[in-house]
Amino acid sequence: MLERQIIEIDKVRVPVKRQKTLEADKVEALANSILEEGQTTPIRVRSDGDGYVLIEGLHRLEALRALGETTVAAFLVRARLH
């Protein structure tokens, strides 16, 4: 189940493997889009102690960071017990 929240960007940790997939041109394009339309799609994170781990939305997160934003709309993904 996804729960939408507004969280602090500084509390989101990006795994090293994900950081390697960052493309500067995509970040710039998204930043321009966010300036015009706002953030339309939340990122996805999972809880990790006092912070969060990014699951999906690296370019959106970095675009918001580049724009000087301090918060991001995110879906908090909770693990299902089987």
C-alpha positions in Angstrom: 0.0 0.0 0.0 1.3 3.4 -0.9 1.0 6.4 1.4 1.7 9.8 0.0 3.8 12.2 2.3 5.8 15.3 2.0 9.3 14.6 3.3 12.6 16.5 3.7 15.0 15.9 0.7 17.9 15.7 3.1 16.4 12.6 4.8 16.4 10.7 1.5 19.4 8.4 1.0 20.3 7.4 -2.6 22.0 4.0 -2.9 25.4 4.1 -4.6 24.2 2.0 -7.6 21.4 4.4 -8.3 23.7 7.4 -8.2 25.7 6.0 -11.1 22.5 6.2 -13.3 22.1 9.9 -12.9 21.9 11.9 -16.2 22.5 15.6 -15.9 20.4 16.4 -19.1 17.4 14.6 -17.6 17.7 16.5 -14.3 17.8 19.8 -16.2 14.7 18.9 -18.3 12.8 17.8 -15.2 13.8 20.9 -13.3 12.3 23.1 -16.1 9.2 21.0 -16.1 8.8 21.3 -12.4 9.2 25.0 -12.6 6.3 25.2 -15.1 4.0 22.5 -13.7 5.2 21.6 -10.2 6.0 18.0 -9.2 3.4 15.9 -10.8 4.7 12.4 -9.9 5.9 11.6 -6.3 9.1 9.7 -5.8 9.0 6.3 -4.0 10.9 5.7 -0.8 11.0 3.1 2.0 11.5 3.9 5.6 15.0 3.4 7.0 15.5 4.3 10.6 15.2 8.1 10.9 15.3 8.6 7.1 14.3 7.1 3.8 15.9 5.1 1.0 15.1 6.0 -2.5 13.4 3.3 -4.6 12.3 5.3 -7.6 12.6 8.9 -8.8 16.3 9.8 -8.7 16.0 12.4 -11.5 13.0 14.0 -9.9 14.7 14.2 -6.5 17.9 15.7 -8.0 15.8 18.2 -10.1 14.1 19.4 -6.9 17.4 19.6 -5.1 18.9 21.7 -8.0 15.9 24.1 -7.7 16.7 24.6 -4.0 13.6 22.8 -2.7 13.8 21.3 0.8 10.8 18.9 0.5 9.6 16.4 -1.9 6.3 14.6 -2.5 6.8 10.9 -2.0 5.0 7.6 -1.7 6.1 5.7 1.3 6.3 2.0 0.2 5.7 -0.4 3.0 6.9 -4.0 2.8 4.2 -6.7 2.7 4.5 -9.6 5.0 3.9 -13.0 3.3 
